[in-house]
């Protein structure tokens, strides 16, 4: 499932294993360099390109996963 895969990426890139699906990226210490690494991981591991503005608008695992799922539905 997309949510679990996104969660694994966030945990790895933020260096934490205690991230809840509704935790805010920025409250977890996220910043632009980490966001860029997450964006790259989403491309490499999931085959989806998520624009940076969408990462800012969807700062939780749940919200960005929903965005990815809806984008896949619309394109695919």
Beta strands, then each sheet from edge to edge (+ up, - down):
end
